Amino acid sequence: MIDLTEKEIEYQSELKFKRAVNSARFPKIKYLHDFDFMFQPSINQQEILTLKSMHFLEDSINICFLGNSGVGKTHLAISLGIEACKQNIKTRFYTFKELIDLLTVSDSKGIINKTLKQLSRIELLIIDEIGYTPITKEQADLFYQLMSLRYEWKSTIITTNIPFSSWGESFSNKIVSAAIIDRLVHHSKVFKITGESYRLKDYKTEKSLNIRQS
């Protein structure tokens, strides 16, 4: 009977995890134990692993991953999202473009307040590639409204390869971009990744193997 109960608990736990992951809509599944910290020494491994506890959510701390393309920002963001799902924490992943498109369409349909309310309640919101796609002043204002609603209430994880100092250009509004940055970084942990691209590393490795085999 005890074994059956334990198996049932394990089954239910796994079921909840799978549902949480499906609901989060990650583009792919990434785990922290697969991240090559040796290749990216600019990242404090212990500091990242400490985030697995999800205690930062209790204080509405944001996590910001900054760095060039391919350095592992999205991998880290998704893997922390996976850890949140393990704890049955409501998590949602969006690329910046997906999120802006959602806000824009909601605004045009007159349901922006409903959408903002729904997004503001998500325990852990992950926004990937902020600034990669330039947006209009109106779109920047919608994004500002979302960040204001989540400010000091819910945690957000972001990734960007655009320095904060250049967000004004991508957002078409320096004043609004400064206000967004202020709300993101006021209570946050910022990780600047300065290493090489993993994709470039894999390309070099593959090229080296091909040369040896030829």
Secondary structure, 3 states (H helix, E strand, C coil): CHHHHHHHHHHHHHHHHHHHHHHHCCCCCCCHHHCCCCCCCCCCHHHHHHHHHCHHHHHCCEEEEEECCCCCHHHHHHHHHHHHHHCCCCEEEEEHHHHHHHHHHHHHCCCHHHHHHHHHCCCEEEEECCCCCCCCHHHHHHHHHHHHHHCCCCEEEEEECCCHHHHHHHHCCHHHHHHHHHHHHCCEEEEEECCCCHHHHHHHHHHHHHHHHC
